[in-house]
Amino acid sequence: MKTLAKILGYGLVLLFVVAALGFAYKYTNGFNEDLKTFYIEYDGVQILTTESKMTFDKEVVHHFDVKYTFDKEDSEPKGYKVKIVSNMTRDFDYTVDGEKYLFSKVGELTSAFEPILHDTFFELYFPESLSFSEVLKKVHSGKSISVPKDALENNPYPFKLLISSYNDKVTYNIEFTFGDNGVEQSGGLTGNTTQPSIPDTSPVVRKFNIGYLTGGDGTNLTNFSIDGPTRAEAGETVIFHINIYDSDYIISGFYIYAFGVSEKPEVTEVNGAFQFVMPTCNVDVRIDLKYTAVTPEPTYRLECDSLGWAGMSVVDLNCPDRAAANETVTFVANIKPGYVSEYKISSITVQLGSGEAYIEDLQPVNGVYTFTMPDAATMDEEVNEGYITLMFYIIPIDM
C-alpha cells in the first residue's frame, strides 16, 4: 500500500509539473520570452507574442480585449495604455504645405485614429475613405500633404500599435496597415499577401451603427416591422418607417440609447415617417408600444323560471340572456295569445343565483319590465353563482 501511495504521489507531482510547464510555455511564447501576466485578445485569438503584424479591414469595428492572466471575473479593472506611432522599414520625406518632414520624426499618431477606450477593451475603426495621407493630414491640423508614391511600397506596415499593461511591464507591438485585404501576419495570426494600394486623399467619413428594438407593451410583439438604415454618418438625418400589423397597438414614445454622448437625439414624425439626427456614436432606437384594446366587461347570465299554475311555455318573452353589472335591463313579457283566456302574469321578481336572495319586484309599463343589475362584487360572490333568475308567477285569469 505504501508503494502504491508513493506512485500516486509522484504521479500527482508530475501532473502538476506538466501543467505548470504548459502554462509557462503558453505565456512565454514557447519559453522565448518572459512570463506575461497581461495579454490581448483580438477576434477570439489571444495575442501573446511581443511583436506581430496585422492588416485591418476598413468599415469594421476592430475589438481588442485587454486581460490579466490571474484576474477573476469580478476583479477591478487594472487599466492599460494604447499608443499609435510611425513604423519605418525605410524612412522618407513628405511635405506639409511645401515644407519637408521626416516620417520617423512625426511623433505620436494616436489622435489620428481615435481609438475608443473602455475599462477592459478598446476599439479601432477605419472608414473606407481613410488613407495614409489622411492620417498625416490629421496630425498636421488639416494642412495639405504630399507623400512619395513609393512610401507604402517601402513601408508595407507604416504604423505601430503599442498596447501596454498599467505598469508598463508588458507591451505588445503590432505593426499594421489598413485596407481591403489582409497581409501575412506573424505571431500565429494569418491572412493573405495582398499589399495595400496607394491611398487617396479623400476626407474621412465614419459611419456609426444603428439598432432598433421595441419596448413597453410591444416587447414580445412579432406582428411588427421596422424599415430603416443600420449605419449612418454623424450629423446625417436618419429616416425610418414603422409597420404595425396589429390594430390593438399604437406607438407611445421613443428613446434613443446613444453610447458616448450626453445629449440624446430626439425622434420626430414627418409625413408618416420618423427621423433623428445621427450623433457621433453608435445608437439603439427603442420604439415603445401601447396595447389599446379594451378588455370586454364581464357579463352575467339571465335565466327565467316560473311558479304557479303554468310554465314558461305560455309566456311570449323578449329578454337578453346576458347583462353586465350595473346595467339597466329592459325586457317584454306577455302571455301568448293562445293562453290569454286562461292565465296572467301576477308578478316577476329578480333573484340572485338560484333564488337564494331576493332583489326586487317588477311592475310592467305597457308590458315592458325594467331593472338594474347588481354590482360586480355582488354578482361575483360564490353563493350567488354569477347569474340572475327572473321568477315569473303565473296564475289563472280569474284569480
The 8 nearest C-alpha neighbors of each residue, nearest first, counted from 0:
[[1, 3, 2, 4, 5, 6, 7, 8],
 [2, 0, 4, 3, 5, 6, 7, 8],
 [1, 3, 5, 0, 4, 6, 7, 8],
 [4, 2, 6, 0, 5, 1, 7, 8],
 [3, 5, 1, 7, 2, 6, 8, 0],
 [6, 4, 8, 2, 3, 7, 9, 1],
 [5, 7, 3, 9, 8, 4, 10, 2],
 [8, 6, 10, 4, 5, 9, 3, 11],
 [7, 9, 5, 11, 10, 6, 4, 12],
 [8, 10, 12, 6, 7, 11, 13, 5],
 [11, 9, 7, 13, 8, 12, 6, 14],
 [12, 10, 14, 8, 13, 9, 15, 7],
 [11, 13, 15, 9, 10, 14, 16, 8],
 [12, 14, 10, 16, 11, 15, 9, 17],
 [15, 13, 11, 17, 16, 12, 18, 10],
 [14, 16, 12, 18, 13, 17, 19, 11],
 [15, 17, 19, 13, 14, 18, 20, 12],
 [18, 16, 20, 14, 19, 15, 21, 13],
 [19, 17, 21, 15, 20, 16, 14, 22],
 [20, 18, 16, 22, 21, 17, 15, 23],
 [19, 21, 23, 17, 22, 18, 24, 16],
 [22, 20, 24, 18, 19, 23, 17, 25],
 [21, 23, 19, 25, 20, 24, 18, 26],
 [22, 24, 20, 26, 21, 25, 27, 19],
 [25, 23, 29, 21, 27, 30, 22, 26],
 [26, 24, 22, 23, 27, 28, 29, 21],
 [25, 27, 23, 35, 34, 24, 28, 22],
 [26, 28, 32, 34, 30, 24, 33, 29],
 [29, 27, 31, 30, 25, 26, 32, 48],
 [28, 30, 24, 31, 27, 25, 32, 26],
 [31, 29, 27, 24, 28, 32, 23, 33],
 [30, 32, 29, 28, 27, 33, 24, 34],
 [33, 31, 27, 30, 28, 34, 29, 48],
 [32, 34, 27, 35, 31, 30, 26, 28],
 [33, 35, 27, 26, 32, 23, 36, 30],
 [36, 34, 37, 26, 33, 27, 169, 38],
 [35, 37, 68, 67, 34, 38, 69, 26],
 [38, 36, 67, 35, 66, 68, 164, 169],
 [37, 39, 66, 47, 67, 46, 65, 36],
 [40, 38, 65, 46, 64, 45, 66, 41],
 [39, 41, 45, 64, 44, 46, 63, 43],
 [42, 40, 63, 44, 43, 62, 45, 64],
 [43, 41, 44, 40, 62, 63, 61, 45],
 [42, 44, 41, 40, 45, 64, 63, 46],
 [45, 43, 41, 40, 42, 46, 188, 39],
 [44, 46, 40, 39, 47, 41, 43, 38],
 [45, 47, 39, 40, 48, 38, 44, 41],
 [46, 48, 38, 45, 26, 28, 49, 39],
 [49, 47, 50, 186, 46, 28, 51, 171],
 [48, 50, 171, 172, 47, 170, 51, 173],
 [49, 51, 172, 48, 173, 171, 186, 52],
 [52, 50, 173, 185, 186, 174, 172, 184],
 [53, 51, 174, 184, 173, 185, 175, 54],
 [54, 52, 175, 184, 174, 55, 182, 176],
 [53, 55, 176, 181, 177, 175, 182, 56],
 [54, 56, 177, 178, 53, 176, 57, 181],
 [57, 55, 179, 178, 177, 59, 54, 180],
 [56, 58, 125, 59, 127, 126, 178, 179],
 [57, 59, 126, 127, 125, 56, 124, 60],
 [60, 58, 57, 124, 61, 56, 125, 126],
 [59, 61, 124, 123, 62, 122, 58, 125],
 [62, 60, 123, 122, 59, 124, 63, 55],
 [61, 63, 122, 121, 41, 60, 64, 123],
 [64, 62, 41, 121, 120, 40, 122, 65],
 [65, 63, 120, 40, 39, 119, 66, 41],
 [64, 66, 39, 120, 119, 38, 63, 40],
 [67, 65, 38, 37, 39, 64, 68, 119],
 [66, 68, 37, 36, 70, 69, 38, 65],
 [69, 67, 36, 70, 37, 66, 38, 35],
 [70, 68, 67, 71, 36, 37, 66, 74],
 [69, 71, 67, 68, 74, 72, 66, 73],
 [70, 72, 74, 73, 69, 68, 75, 67],
 [71, 73, 74, 70, 75, 69, 76, 66],
 [74, 72, 71, 75, 70, 76, 69, 77],
 [75, 73, 71, 72, 70, 76, 77, 69],
 [74, 76, 77, 73, 70, 71, 72, 78],
 [77, 75, 78, 118, 74, 119, 70, 73],
 [78, 76, 75, 165, 79, 118, 164, 67],
 [77, 79, 165, 76, 118, 164, 80, 119],
 [78, 80, 165, 164, 163, 77, 81, 162],
 [81, 79, 163, 162, 164, 165, 82, 78],
 [82, 80, 162, 161, 163, 79, 83, 160],
 [81, 83, 161, 109, 160, 84, 162, 80],
 [84, 82, 160, 109, 108, 159, 161, 107],
 [83, 85, 107, 108, 159, 158, 106, 86],
 [84, 86, 158, 159, 157, 103, 87, 106],
 [87, 85, 158, 157, 159, 84, 156, 88],
 [88, 86, 89, 90, 157, 154, 85, 103],
 [87, 89, 154, 153, 90, 86, 157, 155],
 [90, 88, 87, 153, 154, 91, 150, 86],
 [89, 91, 87, 103, 102, 88, 92, 101],
 [92, 90, 102, 101, 89, 93, 150, 103],
 [91, 93, 101, 100, 102, 99, 94, 90],
 [94, 92, 146, 100, 99, 145, 101, 147],
 [93, 95, 99, 98, 145, 97, 144, 100],
 [94, 96, 144, 98, 97, 143, 142, 99],
 [95, 97, 143, 98, 94, 142, 144, 145],
 [98, 96, 94, 95, 99, 143, 145, 144],
 [97, 99, 94, 95, 96, 100, 93, 144],
 [100, 98, 94, 93, 92, 95, 97, 101],
 [101, 99, 93, 92, 94, 102, 98, 95],
 [100, 102, 92, 104, 103, 91, 93, 105],
 [103, 101, 105, 104, 91, 92, 90, 100],
 [102, 104, 101, 105, 90, 85, 87, 106],
 [105, 103, 102, 101, 106, 100, 85, 107],
 [104, 106, 102, 103, 101, 107, 85, 100],
 [107, 105, 104, 84, 108, 85, 103, 102],
 [106, 108, 84, 109, 83, 105, 85, 82],
 [109, 107, 84, 83, 111, 110, 106, 138],
 [110, 108, 83, 111, 112, 82, 107, 113],
 [109, 111, 113, 112, 108, 138, 114, 107],
 [112, 110, 109, 108, 137, 134, 113, 138],
 [111, 113, 110, 109, 114, 108, 123, 134],
 [112, 114, 110, 111, 115, 109, 123, 124],
 [115, 113, 123, 122, 112, 116, 121, 109],
 [116, 114, 122, 121, 113, 123, 117, 120],
 [115, 117, 121, 114, 120, 122, 118, 119],
 [118, 116, 120, 121, 119, 115, 122, 78],
 [117, 119, 120, 76, 78, 116, 121, 77],
 [118, 120, 65, 117, 64, 76, 66, 121],
 [121, 119, 64, 65, 117, 63, 118, 116],
 [120, 122, 116, 63, 115, 117, 62, 64],
 [123, 121, 62, 115, 61, 114, 63, 60],
 [124, 122, 114, 61, 60, 115, 125, 62],
 [123, 125, 60, 59, 61, 126, 122, 58],
 [124, 126, 57, 58, 129, 127, 59, 123],
 [127, 125, 58, 205, 129, 128, 57, 204],
 [126, 128, 57, 129, 58, 125, 204, 203],
 [127, 129, 203, 126, 201, 202, 130, 204],
 [130, 128, 203, 126, 127, 133, 125, 131],
 [131, 129, 198, 133, 132, 199, 200, 128],
 [130, 132, 134, 133, 198, 135, 129, 199],
 [133, 131, 135, 130, 134, 200, 136, 144],
 [132, 134, 136, 130, 135, 131, 200, 129],
 [135, 133, 137, 131, 136, 132, 111, 130],
 [136, 134, 138, 132, 137, 133, 139, 131],
 [135, 137, 133, 141, 139, 134, 138, 142],
 [138, 136, 140, 134, 135, 139, 141, 111],
 [137, 139, 135, 136, 140, 111, 134, 108],
 [140, 138, 136, 137, 141, 142, 135, 95],
 [141, 139, 137, 138, 142, 136, 135, 143],
 [142, 140, 136, 137, 139, 143, 138, 144],
 [141, 143, 140, 139, 136, 144, 96, 95],
 [142, 144, 96, 95, 141, 136, 145, 94],
 [143, 145, 95, 94, 136, 142, 132, 96],
 [144, 146, 94, 93, 95, 147, 143, 132],
 [145, 147, 93, 148, 144, 132, 94, 150],
 [148, 146, 150, 149, 93, 145, 92, 91],
 [149, 147, 150, 146, 197, 151, 152, 145],
 [148, 150, 152, 147, 151, 153, 154, 146],
 [151, 149, 147, 153, 148, 152, 154, 91],
 [152, 150, 154, 153, 155, 149, 197, 157],
 [151, 153, 149, 150, 154, 155, 148, 194],
 [152, 154, 151, 150, 89, 149, 155, 88],
 [155, 153, 151, 88, 157, 156, 152, 87],
 [154, 156, 151, 152, 157, 153, 194, 176],
 [157, 155, 175, 176, 154, 158, 174, 86],
 [158, 156, 86, 154, 87, 85, 155, 176],
 [159, 157, 85, 86, 175, 156, 174, 84],
 [158, 160, 174, 84, 173, 86, 83, 175],
 [159, 161, 83, 173, 172, 82, 174, 162],
 [162, 160, 172, 82, 171, 81, 83, 159],
 [163, 161, 81, 171, 170, 80, 160, 82],
 [164, 162, 170, 80, 167, 169, 79, 161],
 [163, 165, 79, 167, 166, 169, 168, 37],
 [164, 166, 79, 78, 167, 77, 163, 80],
 [165, 167, 164, 168, 163, 169, 79, 78],
 [168, 166, 164, 163, 169, 165, 170, 80],
 [167, 169, 166, 164, 170, 163, 165, 37],
 [168, 170, 164, 167, 163, 37, 171, 35],
 [171, 169, 163, 162, 172, 161, 164, 167],
 [172, 170, 49, 162, 161, 50, 163, 173],
 [171, 173, 161, 50, 160, 49, 174, 159],
 [174, 172, 51, 160, 52, 159, 50, 175],
 [173, 175, 159, 52, 156, 158, 160, 51],
 [176, 174, 53, 156, 158, 54, 52, 159],
 [175, 177, 54, 156, 157, 158, 55, 53],
 [178, 176, 55, 54, 56, 57, 175, 179],
 [179, 177, 56, 180, 195, 57, 55, 54],
 [178, 180, 56, 57, 181, 177, 195, 55],
 [181, 179, 178, 193, 56, 182, 191, 54],
 [180, 182, 190, 54, 191, 193, 192, 183],
 [183, 181, 192, 191, 190, 54, 193, 184],
 [182, 184, 190, 191, 192, 189, 181, 185],
 [185, 183, 52, 189, 188, 53, 182, 190],
 [184, 186, 51, 52, 187, 188, 183, 189],
 [185, 187, 51, 188, 48, 184, 50, 46],
 [186, 188, 185, 189, 184, 46, 51, 48],
 [189, 187, 184, 186, 185, 190, 53, 183],
 [190, 188, 184, 183, 187, 191, 185, 182],
 [189, 191, 183, 181, 182, 184, 192, 188],
 [192, 190, 182, 181, 183, 193, 180, 189],
 [191, 193, 182, 183, 194, 181, 190, 180],
 [194, 192, 182, 191, 180, 181, 195, 183],
 [193, 195, 192, 196, 182, 155, 180, 181],
 [196, 194, 178, 193, 197, 180, 177, 179],
 [197, 195, 198, 194, 178, 151, 152, 193],
 [196, 198, 195, 199, 151, 148, 131, 130],
 [199, 197, 130, 196, 131, 200, 132, 129],
 [198, 200, 130, 201, 197, 132, 131, 128],
 [199, 201, 133, 132, 130, 202, 198, 129],
 [200, 202, 199, 128, 203, 133, 129, 130],
 [203, 201, 128, 204, 200, 133, 129, 130],
 [204, 202, 128, 129, 205, 126, 201, 133],
 [205, 203, 126, 202, 128, 206, 232, 127],
 [206, 204, 126, 232, 203, 207, 233, 125],
 [205, 207, 232, 231, 230, 204, 208, 233],
 [206, 208, 281, 230, 231, 280, 232, 205],
 [207, 209, 230, 281, 229, 282, 210, 231],
 [210, 208, 229, 282, 230, 283, 281, 207],
 [211, 209, 283, 284, 282, 229, 208, 212],
 [210, 212, 284, 283, 285, 209, 213, 286],
 [213, 211, 285, 286, 284, 214, 210, 283],
 [212, 214, 286, 218, 285, 287, 217, 211],
 [215, 213, 287, 218, 217, 286, 288, 285],
 [214, 216, 287, 288, 217, 218, 289, 213],
 [215, 217, 289, 288, 218, 290, 214, 287],
 [218, 216, 220, 288, 215, 214, 219, 213],
 [219, 217, 214, 213, 220, 216, 215, 288],
 [218, 220, 217, 221, 216, 213, 214, 222],
 [221, 219, 217, 218, 222, 223, 216, 213],
 [220, 222, 223, 219, 224, 217, 218, 244],
 [223, 221, 244, 220, 245, 243, 224, 242],
 [222, 224, 243, 221, 242, 244, 220, 225],
 [225, 223, 242, 241, 243, 226, 222, 221],
 [224, 226, 241, 240, 242, 227, 239, 223],
 [227, 225, 240, 239, 241, 224, 228, 242],
 [226, 228, 239, 225, 240, 238, 229, 237],
 [229, 227, 230, 209, 239, 231, 226, 237],
 [228, 230, 209, 208, 210, 227, 231, 207],
 [231, 229, 208, 207, 209, 228, 206, 232],
 [232, 230, 206, 207, 235, 233, 277, 208],
 [231, 233, 206, 235, 205, 207, 234, 277],
 [232, 234, 279, 277, 278, 235, 231, 206],
 [235, 233, 277, 276, 278, 232, 236, 279],
 [234, 236, 277, 232, 233, 276, 237, 231],
 [237, 235, 276, 275, 277, 238, 234, 274],
 [236, 238, 274, 275, 276, 235, 277, 239],
 [239, 237, 274, 273, 236, 227, 272, 275],
 [238, 240, 227, 273, 226, 272, 274, 237],
 [241, 239, 226, 272, 225, 273, 227, 242],
 [240, 242, 225, 224, 226, 243, 239, 272],
 [241, 243, 224, 223, 225, 244, 240, 226],
 [244, 242, 223, 245, 241, 222, 224, 246],
 [243, 245, 222, 223, 246, 242, 224, 248],
 [246, 244, 247, 243, 248, 222, 223, 249],
 [247, 245, 248, 244, 243, 249, 292, 291],
 [246, 248, 292, 291, 245, 290, 249, 289],
 [249, 247, 290, 289, 246, 291, 245, 288],
 [248, 250, 289, 288, 251, 290, 247, 291],
 [251, 249, 288, 252, 287, 289, 248, 286],
 [250, 252, 288, 287, 289, 249, 253, 286],
 [253, 251, 287, 250, 286, 254, 288, 285],
 [254, 252, 286, 285, 287, 266, 255, 284],
 [253, 255, 285, 284, 256, 286, 252, 265],
 [256, 254, 284, 283, 257, 285, 263, 282],
 [255, 257, 283, 282, 258, 284, 254, 263],
 [258, 256, 282, 255, 260, 263, 259, 281],
 [259, 257, 281, 280, 260, 282, 256, 261],
 [258, 260, 280, 257, 261, 279, 281, 278],
 [261, 259, 262, 258, 257, 263, 280, 279],
 [260, 262, 263, 259, 257, 258, 264, 256],
 [263, 261, 260, 264, 257, 278, 259, 265],
 [262, 264, 257, 261, 255, 265, 260, 256],
 [265, 263, 275, 276, 262, 255, 266, 278],
 [266, 264, 275, 267, 263, 255, 276, 254],
 [265, 267, 275, 274, 273, 253, 264, 268],
 [266, 268, 274, 273, 265, 275, 269, 272],
 [267, 269, 273, 272, 271, 274, 270, 266],
 [268, 270, 272, 271, 273, 267, 274, 238],
 [271, 269, 272, 268, 273, 267, 274, 240],
 [270, 272, 269, 268, 273, 240, 241, 239],
 [273, 271, 240, 269, 270, 268, 239, 238],
 [274, 272, 268, 239, 267, 238, 269, 240],
 [273, 275, 238, 237, 266, 267, 239, 268],
 [276, 274, 266, 237, 236, 265, 264, 277],
 [275, 277, 236, 234, 235, 237, 264, 278],
 [276, 278, 233, 234, 235, 236, 275, 237],
 [279, 277, 233, 280, 234, 276, 264, 257],
 [278, 280, 233, 277, 281, 207, 260, 234],
 [281, 279, 278, 207, 258, 259, 282, 257],
 [280, 282, 208, 207, 258, 209, 257, 283],
 [283, 281, 257, 209, 256, 258, 210, 208],
 [282, 284, 210, 256, 211, 209, 255, 285],
 [285, 283, 255, 211, 210, 254, 212, 256],
 [286, 284, 212, 254, 213, 253, 211, 255],
 [285, 287, 213, 253, 214, 212, 252, 288],
 [288, 286, 214, 215, 252, 251, 213, 253],
 [287, 289, 250, 217, 251, 215, 216, 249],
 [288, 290, 216, 249, 248, 251, 291, 250],
 [289, 291, 248, 247, 216, 292, 249, 288],
 [292, 290, 247, 248, 289, 293, 249, 246],
 [291, 293, 247, 290, 294, 248, 246, 295],
 [294, 292, 295, 291, 296, 247, 290, 248],
 [293, 295, 292, 296, 297, 291, 290, 247],
 [296, 294, 293, 297, 298, 292, 323, 322],
 [295, 297, 294, 298, 323, 324, 293, 322],
 [298, 296, 323, 295, 299, 324, 322, 375],
 [299, 297, 323, 322, 321, 296, 324, 300],
 [300, 298, 321, 386, 322, 385, 323, 301],
 [299, 301, 321, 386, 320, 387, 302, 322],
 [300, 302, 320, 387, 321, 386, 388, 299],
 [303, 301, 388, 387, 389, 300, 304, 320],
 [302, 304, 389, 388, 390, 301, 305, 391],
 [305, 303, 390, 391, 389, 311, 302, 388],
 [306, 304, 391, 390, 310, 392, 311, 307],
 [307, 305, 392, 391, 393, 308, 310, 304],
 [306, 308, 393, 392, 394, 309, 305, 310],
 [307, 309, 394, 393, 395, 306, 310, 342],
 [310, 308, 307, 393, 311, 313, 306, 394],
 [311, 309, 312, 305, 313, 306, 308, 393],
 [310, 312, 314, 313, 305, 304, 309, 303],
 [311, 313, 310, 314, 309, 315, 335, 334],
 [312, 314, 311, 335, 334, 310, 338, 315],
 [315, 313, 334, 311, 335, 312, 333, 316],
 [314, 316, 335, 333, 334, 332, 313, 317],
 [317, 315, 332, 314, 331, 318, 333, 330],
 [316, 318, 331, 330, 332, 315, 319, 329],
 [317, 319, 330, 316, 320, 331, 329, 332],
 [320, 318, 321, 317, 301, 322, 330, 328],
 [319, 321, 301, 300, 318, 302, 322, 299],
 [322, 320, 300, 299, 301, 319, 298, 323],
 [323, 321, 298, 299, 326, 300, 324, 320],
 [324, 322, 298, 326, 299, 297, 325, 296],
 [323, 325, 374, 375, 372, 326, 373, 322],
 [326, 324, 372, 374, 373, 371, 323, 327],
 [327, 325, 372, 323, 324, 371, 328, 322],
 [326, 328, 371, 370, 372, 325, 329, 369],
 [329, 327, 370, 369, 371, 326, 330, 372],
 [328, 330, 369, 368, 327, 370, 367, 331],
 [331, 329, 318, 368, 317, 367, 369, 332],
 [330, 332, 367, 317, 366, 316, 368, 318],
 [331, 333, 316, 315, 366, 317, 314, 330],
 [334, 332, 315, 314, 335, 366, 316, 331],
 [335, 333, 314, 339, 315, 313, 338, 343],
 [334, 336, 315, 314, 337, 338, 313, 333],
 [337, 335, 339, 338, 334, 340, 333, 315],
 [338, 336, 335, 339, 340, 334, 313, 341],
 [337, 339, 341, 340, 336, 335, 342, 334],
 [340, 338, 336, 341, 342, 334, 337, 335],
 [339, 341, 338, 342, 396, 337, 336, 343],
 [340, 342, 396, 338, 339, 395, 343, 397],
 [343, 341, 395, 396, 339, 394, 338, 340],
 [342, 344, 396, 394, 393, 345, 395, 334],
 [345, 343, 393, 346, 392, 394, 391, 342],
 [344, 346, 392, 393, 343, 394, 347, 391],
 [347, 345, 392, 344, 391, 348, 361, 362],
 [348, 346, 391, 361, 390, 360, 392, 389],
 [347, 349, 360, 390, 359, 389, 361, 350],
 [350, 348, 389, 358, 359, 388, 357, 390],
 [349, 351, 357, 388, 354, 358, 356, 387],
 [352, 350, 387, 356, 383, 354, 388, 355],
 [353, 351, 383, 386, 387, 384, 354, 388],
 [352, 354, 355, 351, 388, 350, 383, 387],
 [355, 353, 350, 352, 356, 351, 388, 357],
 [354, 356, 353, 351, 352, 357, 350, 383],
 [357, 355, 351, 350, 354, 358, 352, 383],
 [356, 358, 350, 359, 349, 351, 354, 355],
 [359, 357, 349, 350, 356, 351, 360, 348],
 [360, 358, 349, 348, 357, 361, 350, 370],
 [359, 361, 348, 347, 349, 362, 346, 358],
 [362, 360, 347, 348, 359, 368, 363, 346],
 [361, 363, 368, 360, 364, 346, 347, 369],
 [364, 362, 368, 367, 366, 365, 361, 369],
 [363, 365, 367, 366, 368, 362, 369, 331],
 [366, 364, 367, 363, 368, 331, 362, 333],
 [365, 367, 363, 364, 331, 332, 333, 368],
 [368, 366, 331, 363, 364, 365, 330, 369],
 [369, 367, 363, 330, 329, 331, 362, 361],
 [368, 370, 329, 328, 330, 367, 327, 371],
 [371, 369, 328, 327, 372, 329, 368, 361],
 [372, 370, 327, 326, 325, 328, 373, 369],
 [371, 373, 325, 326, 324, 327, 374, 370],
 [374, 372, 325, 324, 377, 371, 378, 375],
 [375, 373, 324, 325, 377, 376, 378, 372],
 [376, 374, 378, 324, 377, 379, 373, 325],
 [377, 375, 379, 378, 374, 380, 373, 324],
 [378, 376, 375, 379, 380, 374, 373, 383],
 [377, 379, 375, 385, 376, 380, 383, 374],
 [378, 380, 376, 377, 385, 375, 381, 383],
 [381, 379, 377, 382, 383, 378, 376, 384],
 [380, 382, 384, 383, 379, 385, 378, 377],
 [381, 383, 384, 380, 352, 355, 385, 379],
 [382, 384, 352, 381, 385, 380, 351, 378],
 [383, 385, 381, 352, 382, 386, 380, 379],
 [386, 384, 378, 383, 379, 299, 352, 300],
 [385, 387, 300, 352, 299, 384, 301, 351],
 [388, 386, 351, 301, 352, 350, 302, 300],
 [389, 387, 302, 350, 303, 390, 349, 301],
 [390, 388, 303, 349, 348, 302, 304, 391],
 [389, 391, 304, 348, 305, 347, 388, 303],
 [392, 390, 305, 347, 304, 393, 306, 346],
 [391, 393, 306, 346, 345, 307, 305, 344],
 [394, 392, 344, 307, 345, 343, 308, 309],
 [393, 395, 308, 342, 343, 307, 345, 396],
 [396, 394, 342, 397, 398, 341, 343, 308],
 [395, 397, 342, 341, 343, 398, 394, 340],
 [396, 398, 395, 341, 342, 394, 343, 340],
 [397, 395, 396, 394, 343, 342, 345, 341]]
